[in-house]
Amino acid sequence: MWRTHPRHWPDVWRRSIQARIVTGTLLMSTIVLILVGWVMMSQVTDGILESRRDSAQKEAVAQLASLTGSINAADPAQIAQKLSVLVAGSNRPGLYEVVLIPTDRADSNAIRSTGLVKSDSIPAELRASVAADGTKLYDTYLRIDYFDGVQSEPGLAIGSQLRVLNSTAQRYEVYFLFPLTAQKETLDVVQRALVTAGLLLVVLLGAVAWLVTRQVVTPVRMARRIAERLAAGRLEERMQVRGTDDLARLAVSFNKMASNLQQQIRRLEELSRLQRRFVSDVSHELRTPLTTVRMAADLLHETRDDFDPITRRSVELLQNELNRFEELLADLLEISRFDAGAAALDLEDVDLRDIVSRVLENHETLLQRKGCEVVLAMAEPCRAQVDSRRIERILRNLIGNAIEHSEGRPILISTAYDEEAAAVAVRDHGVGFRAEEADMVFSRFWRADPARARTTGGTGLGLSIALEDARLHGGRLDAWGSPGDGAYFRLTLPQRPDITLTGSPLPARPADAVRVVTGMSLVDVGAPYQKLTGGDES
């Protein structure tokens, strides 16, 4: 009813509503039909056997009365001969057999039976009951065995005692064996009919369930395919509307939703395009007046010693803010390139340790002012094909932020590599941030503590640009933080552009994720390290 490969059946079961409904319908209908068939077969069997048992008892009572009357009327000297004649005459070939056994004699020669039936067919429990009480009729089901290789058959045995009311006062056990072959054949026919009807009904119910679910599942599957195409960017896809039922109304609503979604997405795309263009245009347009202001500010800054203290301080503040303004414009231009998809890589094979060293040299003044101790765990080469300018910008942001937020505590910089990736991690033990803010740190203009004053003149775009640079390389930039226990940033880069990252040589969390107080040394960093001290710790 549906095409699938046997090995994919678990996936079909999980993903296909139609498969689960049809299978559930078949399973439940099979269980119900088995129960109904068992009940019906039990009732039919009980009815047929009970009817045959009643007729057999009536026949046995009549024959037993006839035998008793004939024997008691016979001459006592001729009882043995009379019994043989009476037993033979009481037989109804094909209806029942008669077995006569003297109660007080155990020799087999005294046993009289009709046909080829074996007296051993009579169960011992039935004989014991008849011998103990001869006033009642006893019956049981059994298998009737015959001589001369005649096949045995199921049957019903009815037994009682035959008393001879004369001087001999003999007692005989009389058993009437009624074959149930006809009843068995009838029950077999009924059973085959029930099984055949049950199988046909199960197949019919499965076909009905398949047809019904197909009417419902087909539009759902169509909606799923259309939704996947919409998610892939094919916003013009629509569902086919057939009829006016609930499913058709669902298709109409879906198409209306898709149209509104398409309009909203296009509106947002246009707005985003305008925003990117606005940022790019403003950044370029501001460069001309900024260049003029920079020339004037540089001239004033060079002659600041000729001014009075208040004017000199104003010139210095003007120079610092112009520097920050130029950095902000450069970052905005870089962000606009990423948004426009115009960023490109200039790859070269470099050792990431060399980039770390250059960044530390550039931050030497800041290290001395903050009094931070830097621990380097970079014992082995860590080479990769990267754009060294962009990687240096990433590490400059990470290390600069670590120094700014370290509160004078030690900073650990680690490198590692494996067969597919190279990684650099920067760990500080400063103010840190909450775990739920790990993704927010890469947002544009976001700060963990808005009230915190920036001492290094950051623009608020550094980590956002760093994340874009890492993604441009096909790498990852992960963040971990804990309030009071500092922050941990891990940069993972593929060794070659054709490698897809599956992991990182460095852990996602720092091994020393406990609070470190000022003045404590870092130990057990997992590799040989060296310390760079920028000044006295505060």
C-alpha positions in Angstrom: 0.0 0.0 0.0 3.0 2.3 0.3 6.5 1.9 -1.1 9.4 1.7 1.3 12.6 -0.2 1.8 12.6 -2.8 4.7 15.7 -1.2 6.2 13.9 2.1 6.3 10.8 0.9 8.1 11.6 2.5 11.5 12.0 5.9 9.7 8.7 5.3 7.9 7.0 4.4 11.1 8.2 7.5 12.9 7.5 9.9 10.0 4.4 8.5 8.3 1.0 9.1 9.9 -0.6 6.9 7.3 1.7 4.0 8.1 0.9 4.2 11.8 -2.9 4.5 11.2 -3.1 1.6 8.8 -0.9 -0.6 10.9 -2.8 0.2 14.0 -6.1 -0.4 12.2 -4.9 -3.8 11.0 -3.5 -4.8 14.4 -6.7 -3.7 16.3 -9.0 -5.3 13.8 -7.0 -8.5 13.9 -7.2 -8.6 17.7 -11.0 -7.9 17.6 -11.7 -10.5 15.0 -9.6 -13.1 16.8 -11.6 -12.5 20.0 -15.0 -12.5 18.2 -14.0 -15.6 16.2 -13.0 -17.4 19.4 -16.3 -16.5 21.1 -18.3 -17.5 18.1 -16.4 -20.8 17.7 -16.8 -21.6 21.4 -20.5 -21.0 21.3 -21.0 -23.0 18.1 -18.9 -25.8 19.4 -20.7 -25.9 22.7 -24.1 -25.8 20.9 -23.3 -28.6 18.5 -21.7 -30.9 21.2 -24.5 -30.2 23.7 -27.2 -31.0 21.1 -25.4 -34.2 20.2 -24.9 -35.1 23.9 -28.7 -34.6 24.6 -29.7 -36.9 21.7 -27.1 -39.4 22.6 -28.3 -39.6 26.2 -31.9 -40.1 25.1 -30.7 -42.9 22.7 -28.6 -44.5 25.5 -31.5 -44.4 28.0 -33.9 -46.1 25.5 -31.4 -48.8 24.5 -30.5 -49.4 28.2 -34.2 -49.9 29.1 -34.7 -52.2 26.1 -31.6 -54.3 27.1 -32.7 -54.5 30.8 -36.3 -55.6 29.9 -35.1 -58.3 27.4 -32.5 -59.8 29.8 -34.8 -59.9 32.8 -37.4 -61.6 30.7 -35.0 -64.3 29.4 -34.2 -67.7 30.9 -31.3 -67.4 33.4 -29.5 -70.3 31.8 -29.5 -68.5 28.5 -28.4 -65.0 29.7 -24.9 -65.2 28.3 -26.2 -66.2 24.9 -29.0 -63.7 25.1 -26.6 -60.9 26.0 -24.5 -61.5 22.8 -27.6 -61.4 20.7 -28.9 -58.3 22.4 -25.6 -56.4 22.2 -25.3 -57.2 18.5 -28.9 -56.3 17.9 -28.6 -53.0 19.7 -25.8 -51.7 17.5 -26.6 -48.8 15.1 -23.8 -48.9 12.5 -22.5 -45.4 12.0 -24.5 -44.0 14.9 -22.9 -45.7 17.9 -21.1 -48.8 19.2 -21.9 -50.8 22.3 -19.4 -52.3 24.8 -20.7 -54.7 27.6 -18.3 -55.5 30.5 -19.2 -57.7 33.5 -18.6 -55.7 36.7 -17.6 -58.7 38.8 -15.3 -60.4 36.3 -11.9 -59.2 34.9 -11.3 -61.6 32.1 -11.3 -60.1 28.7 -13.3 -63.0 27.2 -16.3 -61.8 29.1 -16.2 -58.4 27.3 -18.7 -58.0 24.5 -18.5 -55.2 21.9 -19.9 -54.4 18.5 -17.9 -53.8 15.4 -14.1 -53.4 15.8 -14.1 -51.0 18.7 -11.5 -51.5 21.4 -12.8 -51.6 25.0 -9.5 -49.8 26.0 -11.0 -46.7 24.4 -13.1 -46.2 27.5 -11.3 -44.0 30.1 -10.6 -45.5 33.5 -12.3 -42.5 35.2 -15.6 -43.3 33.4 -15.4 -47.0 34.3 -14.7 -46.2 38.0 -17.7 -43.8 38.1 -20.0 -46.4 36.5 -18.8 -49.2 38.7 -19.3 -47.1 41.9 -22.9 -46.0 41.1 -25.0 -47.9 38.6 -28.1 -45.7 39.0 -26.9 -42.8 36.9 -25.7 -42.1 33.4 -22.1 -40.9 33.0 -20.6 -39.4 29.9 -17.3 -38.1 28.7 -15.5 -37.2 25.4 -12.8 -39.5 24.1 -11.1 -40.9 21.1 -12.6 -44.2 19.9 -9.9 -46.7 18.8 -10.6 -49.7 16.5 -9.0 -53.0 15.5 -7.5 -53.9 12.1 -5.9 -50.5 11.6 -9.1 -48.5 11.3 -8.4 -44.9 12.1 -9.5 -43.6 15.4 -12.1 -40.8 15.7 -13.4 -38.4 18.3 -16.5 -39.6 20.2 -18.8 -39.4 23.2 -19.1 -42.3 25.7 -22.2 -42.8 27.8 -22.1 -45.5 30.4 -24.3 -47.1 33.1 -24.9 -50.4 34.8 -27.1 -53.2 33.5 -28.5 -55.3 36.4 -29.9 -58.8 35.9 -32.8 -59.3 38.3 -32.7 -63.1 38.7 -31.0 -65.7 40.8 -27.6 -64.8 39.3 -27.8 -61.1 40.3 -25.1 -60.2 37.8 -24.1 -56.6 37.0 -22.8 -55.4 33.7 -21.2 -52.1 32.6 -22.8 -50.9 29.3 -21.1 -48.2 27.3 -22.5 -46.5 24.2 -19.8 -44.9 22.1 -21.1 -42.2 19.7 -18.7 -41.1 17.0 -18.5 -37.2 16.6 -16.9 -37.2 13.1 -19.8 -35.4 11.5 -19.8 -32.8 14.3 -16.0 -32.3 13.9 -16.4 -31.9 10.1 -19.1 -29.3 10.7 -16.9 -27.4 13.2 -14.0 -27.5 10.7 -16.2 -26.0 8.1 -17.3 -23.3 10.5 -13.7 -22.6 11.6 -12.5 -22.2 8.0 -15.4 -19.9 7.2 -14.6 -17.7 10.2 -10.9 -17.6 9.3 -11.6 -16.8 5.7 -14.1 -14.1 6.5 -11.8 -12.6 9.2 -8.9 -12.4 6.8 -11.1 -10.7 4.1 -12.4 -8.3 6.7 -8.9 -7.4 7.9 -7.8 -6.7 4.4 -11.0 -4.7 3.7 -10.5 -2.7 6.9 -6.8 -2.0 6.0 -7.8 -0.8 2.5 -10.5 1.4 4.0 -8.1 2.9 6.5 -5.5 3.4 3.8 -8.1 5.2 1.6 -9.4 7.3 4.4 -6.0 8.4 5.7 -4.8 9.0 2.2 -7.6 11.6 1.7 -6.3 13.4 4.8 -2.6 12.8 4.7 -2.1 13.8 1.0 -3.0 17.5 1.6 -0.8 17.4 4.8 2.1 16.0 2.9 1.6 18.6 0.2 1.6 21.3 2.8 4.8 19.9 4.3 6.5 20.0 0.9 5.3 23.5 0.2 6.5 24.6 3.6 9.9 23.1 3.0 10.2 24.9 -0.4 9.1 28.1 1.3 11.8 27.6 4.0 14.3 27.1 1.1 13.5 30.5 -0.2 11.0 29.6 -3.0 8.4 32.0 -1.7 6.2 31.7 -4.8 5.1 28.1 -4.0 1.4 27.5 -3.3 -0.9 24.6 -2.5 -3.5 23.4 -4.9 -7.1 24.1 -3.8 -9.7 21.5 -4.7 -13.3 21.6 -3.5 -14.7 23.5 -0.6 -14.2 21.1 2.3 -12.1 21.6 5.4 -8.9 20.5 3.7 -9.6 22.9 0.8 -10.1 25.7 3.4 -6.9 24.7 5.0 -5.1 25.0 1.6 -6.7 28.5 1.1 -5.5 29.6 4.6 -2.0 28.1 4.0 -1.7 30.0 0.7 -2.9 33.2 2.3 -0.3 32.7 5.1 2.4 32.1 2.5 1.4 35.2 0.6 1.5 37.3 3.7 4.8 35.7 4.7 6.3 36.4 1.3 5.2 40.1 1.4 6.6 40.4 4.9 9.9 38.8 4.0 10.3 40.9 1.0 9.5 44.0 3.0 12.1 43.0 5.6 14.7 42.2 2.9 14.1 45.6 1.4 14.4 47.2 4.8 17.6 45.3 5.5 19.0 46.2 2.2 18.2 49.9 2.8 19.7 49.7 6.3 22.9 48.2 4.9 23.1 50.7 2.2 22.4 53.5 4.7 25.2 52.3 7.0 27.6 52.0 4.1 26.7 55.3 2.6 26.9 57.1 5.9 30.2 55.5 6.8 31.6 56.6 3.4 30.1 60.1 3.6 31.5 60.7 7.1 35.0 59.9 6.0 35.4 63.3 4.2 34.4 65.5 7.1 36.2 63.2 9.5 39.4 63.6 7.5 39.1 67.4 7.8 38.4 67.2 11.5 41.3 64.8 11.9 43.7 67.2 10.2 42.6 70.0 12.5 42.7 67.8 15.6 46.2 66.6 14.8 47.4 70.1 14.3 45.9 71.1 17.7 47.3 68.0 19.3 50.8 68.7 18.1 50.7 72.3 19.6 48.8 71.3 22.8 51.7 72.3 25.0 51.2 76.0 24.0 47.7 76.0 25.4 46.5 76.5 28.9 45.7 73.3 30.9 41.9 73.3 30.3 42.4 73.8 26.5 45.1 71.2 26.4 42.9 68.6 28.2 40.1 69.4 25.7 42.5 68.8 22.8 43.5 65.4 24.2 39.9 64.3 24.7 39.1 65.4 21.2 42.0 63.3 19.9 40.8 60.2 21.8 37.2 60.5 20.7 38.3 61.0 17.1 40.3 57.7 17.4 37.2 55.9 18.7 35.1 57.5 16.0 37.4 56.2 13.3 37.4 52.8 14.8 33.6 52.8 14.8 33.5 53.9 11.2 35.9 51.1 10.2 33.8 48.5 12.1 30.6 49.7 10.5 32.1 49.4 7.1 33.3 45.9 7.9 29.9 44.9 9.2 28.3 46.3 6.0 30.7 44.1 4.0 29.6 41.0 5.9 26.0 41.9 5.5 26.4 42.3 1.8 28.4 39.1 1.4 31.3 41.0 0.0 33.9 39.8 2.6 36.8 37.7 1.1 39.7 35.7 2.6 43.4 36.1 1.8 44.7 32.7 3.0 48.2 31.9 4.0 49.8 29.2 6.1 50.6 30.7 9.5 51.4 29.6 13.0 48.7 31.0 15.3 51.3 31.4 18.1 52.9 34.1 16.1 49.6 36.0 15.8 49.1 35.7 19.5 52.6 37.1 20.2 52.0 40.1 17.9 48.7 40.8 19.6 50.3 40.7 23.1 53.0 43.1 21.9 50.4 45.5 20.8 48.7 45.3 24.2 51.9 45.6 26.2 51.0 49.1 27.4 47.5 48.0 28.5 48.9 45.0 30.3 51.3 47.2 32.3 48.5 49.6 33.2 46.2 46.7 34.3 49.0 44.7 35.9 47.7 41.4 34.4 49.8 38.2 34.3 49.5 36.3 31.1 50.1 32.5 31.1 50.8 31.0 27.7 50.1 27.3 27.0 51.5 27.1 23.5 54.2 24.4 23.5 53.7 23.0 20.0 53.2 24.6 16.6 49.6 25.4 15.7 49.5 26.0 12.0 46.5 26.6 9.7 45.6 28.2 6.4 43.9 31.4 7.4 43.6 35.1 6.7 46.2 36.4 9.3 44.7 39.9 9.2 41.2 38.7 10.2 42.5 36.2 12.8 44.7 38.9 14.3 41.6 41.1 14.6 39.7 38.2 16.3 42.5 37.6 18.8 42.9 41.4 19.4 39.3 41.6 20.4 39.4 38.5 22.6 42.6 39.4 24.4 41.7 43.0 24.7 38.4 42.2 26.3 40.1 39.7 28.6 42.6 42.3 29.8 39.8 44.9 30.2 37.6 42.6 32.3 40.2 40.6 34.1 40.3 42.9 37.2 44.1 42.4 37.3 43.8 38.6 37.6 45.8 36.1 35.5 44.9 35.5 31.8 45.5 32.1 30.2 46.0 31.8 26.4 46.1 28.2 25.0 46.6 26.8 21.6 46.1 23.2 20.3 45.6 21.3 17.1 44.6 17.9 15.7 44.3 16.4 12.3 41.5 18.7 11.1 41.5 21.9 13.3 43.6 24.4 15.1 42.2 26.3 18.2 43.1 29.2 20.4 41.4 29.8 23.8 41.5 32.9 26.0 40.6 32.5 29.6 40.3 35.4 32.1 39.2 35.4 35.7 37.3 38.7 35.9 33.7 39.7 36.2 32.4 37.1 33.7 28.8 36.9 32.5 25.8 34.6 33.0 25.4 31.4 31.1 22.3 32.6 29.3 24.4 35.6 27.9 26.9 33.3 26.1 25.2 33.9 22.8 24.4 37.6 23.5 28.0 38.6 23.8 28.3 38.4 20.0 25.4 40.8 19.5 26.2 44.2 18.1 26.7 47.0 20.7 25.9 44.5 23.6 27.7 44.8 27.0 27.3 42.5 30.0 27.2 45.5 32.3 25.8 48.6 30.7 26.9 50.7 33.6 30.5 49.7 33.2 32.8 52.4 31.7 35.0 51.3 28.8 38.6 52.2 29.5 40.0 51.0 26.1 37.5 52.8 23.8 35.8 49.8 22.3 33.0 50.3 19.7 30.7 47.4 20.8 31.2 45.7 17.4 34.4 43.8 18.1 32.9 40.4 19.1 30.3 40.6 16.4 33.0 41.1 13.7 35.1 38.4 15.3 32.2 35.9 15.0 31.7 36.8 11.3 35.5 36.4 10.7 35.4 33.0 12.3 32.4 31.9 10.2 34.0 33.2 7.1 36.9 30.8 7.7 34.4 27.9 8.3 35.3 28.0 12.0 33.6 28.5 15.3 33.8 31.0 18.1 32.4 29.8 21.4 31.9 31.6 24.7 31.6 30.5 28.3 31.2 32.6 31.3 30.3 32.6 35.0 29.7 35.6 37.2 32.8 36.2 39.3 34.7 33.3 37.7 35.6 35.1 34.4 35.0 34.2 30.8 36.4 31.7 28.3 36.4 32.2 24.5 37.5 29.4 22.2 38.3 30.0 18.5 38.4 26.9 16.3 39.6 27.0 12.7 39.9 24.3 10.1 43.5 23.6 9.0 42.4 23.9 5.4 39.4 25.5 3.7 38.2 22.1 2.4 37.8 20.7 5.9 34.4 20.7 7.7 34.8 21.0 11.5 33.3 18.2 13.6 35.0 19.1 16.9 37.7 21.1 18.5 41.1 20.3 20.0 40.3 22.4 23.1 37.4 21.8 25.5 34.2 23.9 25.4 34.6 24.8 29.1 37.8 25.7 31.0 39.3 23.0 33.1 39.7 25.5 36.1 36.2 26.7 36.2 36.5 27.8 39.8 37.0 31.3 41.1 40.6 32.5 41.2 41.6 35.3 43.6 44.1 38.0 42.8 47.7 37.0 43.1 47.1 33.2 42.6 49.1 31.4 40.0 47.5 29.1 37.3 48.7 25.5 37.6 48.0 22.3 35.7 47.2 23.9 32.4 47.8 20.7 30.5 50.9 21.8 28.6 54.2 23.6 29.2 53.7 27.3 29.6 55.4 30.6 30.2 54.4 33.7 32.0 54.3 37.3 30.8 54.0 39.8 33.5 53.0 43.3 32.4 53.4 44.9 35.8 52.4 44.6 39.4 49.1 43.1 40.1 46.5 45.4 41.6 
